[in-house]
């Protein structure tokens, strides 16, 4: 069977190991009432992009005046490069629609 990719800890290792992957930074605004932990769990477990091998890396809670809840989650991910990486926000909104207000 083909070897599966080892987990990647840092973006440096990511870039060094695979030039075909790109890093993506995303701002996710929660539906009011959703906790940061709940939002992170939903996005990191539910949002997949099969043929792009989307992987989630880090996240942080950020104060956000434009968010109904007053905060948003900023997260980093990586996926195979195809030039349309910004479409990941539509994947987030579709896959985690019950907790995501907008991405």
VENLINQUI-V246663 format. One record per pair of residues at least 24 apart in sequence whose C-alpha atoms are under 8 Angstrom apart, sorted by the first residue. I is the first residue (numbers start at 1). J is the second residue. D is the distance in Angstrom with one decimal. If there is no record, write none. Layout:
I/J/D ; I/J/D
This chain:
9/57/7.8 ; 20/80/5.8 ; 20/81/5.6 ; 21/78/6.3 ; 21/79/5.3 ; 21/80/4.4 ; 21/81/5.2 ; 22/78/5.4 ; 22/79/5.6 ; 22/80/6.2 ; 22/81/5.5 ; 23/76/6.9 ; 23/77/5.8 ; 23/78/4.3 ; 23/79/6.8 ; 24/76/5.6 ; 24/77/5.1 ; 24/78/5.5 ; 24/79/7.6 ; 24/85/7.1 ; 24/86/7.8 ; 25/74/7.1 ; 25/75/5.8 ; 25/76/4.5 ; 25/77/6.4 ; 26/74/5.7 ; 26/75/5.3 ; 26/76/6.3 ; 26/77/7.9 ; 26/89/7.3 ; 26/103/7.0 ; 27/72/6.6 ; 27/73/5.7 ; 27/74/4.5 ; 27/75/6.6 ; 27/103/5.7 ; 28/72/5.6 ; 28/73/5.1 ; 28/74/6.3 ; 28/75/7.9 ; 28/100/6.7 ; 28/101/7.7 ; 28/102/6.1 ; 28/103/4.4 ; 29/67/6.0 ; 29/71/7.2 ; 29/72/4.7 ; 29/73/6.5 ; 29/100/6.0 ; 29/101/5.4 ; 29/102/5.2 ; 29/103/6.0 ; 30/67/7.6 ; 30/69/7.1 ; 30/71/7.9 ; 30/72/6.4 ; 30/73/7.8 ; 30/99/5.7 ; 30/100/4.6 ; 30/101/5.0 ; 30/102/7.1 ; 31/68/7.7 ; 31/69/7.5 ; 31/98/7.4 ; 31/99/5.2 ; 31/100/5.3 ; 31/101/4.6 ; 32/68/6.4 ; 32/69/5.4 ; 32/101/8.0 ; 33/69/7.4 ; 34/99/6.3 ; 36/61/6.9 ; 36/73/7.2 ; 38/99/7.9 ; 39/73/8.0 ; 39/99/6.1 ; 39/100/7.3 ; 40/73/7.7 ; 42/96/6.2 ; 42/99/7.4 ; 43/92/6.7 ; 43/95/7.8 ; 43/96/6.0 ; 46/95/6.1 ; 46/96/6.5 ; 47/91/6.5 ; 47/92/5.7 ; 47/95/5.3 ; 47/96/6.7 ; 48/91/7.5 ; 48/95/7.8 ; 49/88/8.0 ; 49/91/7.3 ; 52/79/5.5 ; 52/80/5.0 ; 52/81/7.7 ; 53/79/5.5 ; 53/80/6.3 ; 54/78/5.7 ; 54/79/4.4 ; 54/80/7.2 ; 55/79/6.4
